[in-house]
Amino acid sequence: MLASNYPLFDVFMSTLYFALFFVWIIFVFHVMVDIFRSHDLSGGAKALWVLFIIVLPLIGTLAYLLVRGGSMHERQLHAVAAQQKAFEDYVRNVANSKQ
């Protein structure tokens, strides 16, 4: 009885909306991580960006991408390189202490 009131197209659209909502949540998470990863932003600027994204999530996220999105990849690369260097330094330190 329930299936007769909920056609297949509505199931498809509901699934699509859920998937898009989930992707958007992940996208907002990446933007928030990028805000806190930026060393060129002051604390006040970071607070304003976070507040803007919390108050107007869709507009705030899109505005962040337009204003600062071009360098998100560069900040990600620098963070990965720093993490890799820290790991290699740790391994060298532990290997030298064992000898």
N, C-alpha and C positions, 0 to 999 in steps of 0.2 A: 504494500500500500504506500509506503514512503517513497519507493522508487518511482512510482507513477507521478508523484508531485515534484520530482526533481530530475528534469531531463538531462541527458548526457552532456549537452552543451553547457549547462549550468555547472555540472561537475568539473568539466574542463576549465571553465572560467574561474571557478573557486580555487582550483589547483594552481592555475596561473597566477592569480592574485596572491595566494599564499607564498608561492615561489618568489615572486617579485618583492614581497614584503621581507622575506628572509634575506634576499640578496641586498636589499636596501639596509637592513640591520647590519649586515657584514660590512657594507660600504661605509656606514656611519662609524663603525668601530675602527676601520682603517684610517678614516679622517681624524678621529680622536687620537689615535696612536701617533699619527703624523704631527698633530699639533704639539703634543708633549715631547716629541722627538726633536723638534726644530730648536736649534740653538740660536738662530737669528731672531727669534721672537722673544720679547720680554715677557715677564710673568703676567703683567696686566693685559698684554695683547693676547696671550694664551687664554686668560680668563674671559676676555671679551668674545673670542672665537667660540669657546665652549658654551658660554651663555647664549650666544647667537644660535648655535646649533641646537641647544636644548629648547629655547623658546620657539624658534621657527626651524624645525628639523630639515625639511626639504629645501627651503630657500637657503638656509645657512650652509648646508652641505654643498649645494650647487655653487653658492657664492665662494666658498672656500676653494672649490675646484677651479673656478674661473680665476681667482686671484693668486692662489699659491699651488695649484695642481701641477703645474709644469715641473716643479722641482721635487715633487713627492718621490719620484723614482730615485733621484740623486741622494736624497736623505736616506732612503731604504738601502741603497748600495753602501753608503758610508757606515750605516749601522751594522750591516752584515760584515763588512770588512773589519770594523772594530771588534766585533764579536769573534771573528775568526782569529784575529791577531791575539786577543786575550786568551783564547783557547790554546793556541800554539805556544804562547808564553807560559801558560800553566803546565802544559805537557813537558816543555823543556825544563821547567823548574822542578817538577816532580821527578823527571828522568835523571837530572843532575844530582838531586838529593839522595837517590837510591844507590848511586855509585860510590 
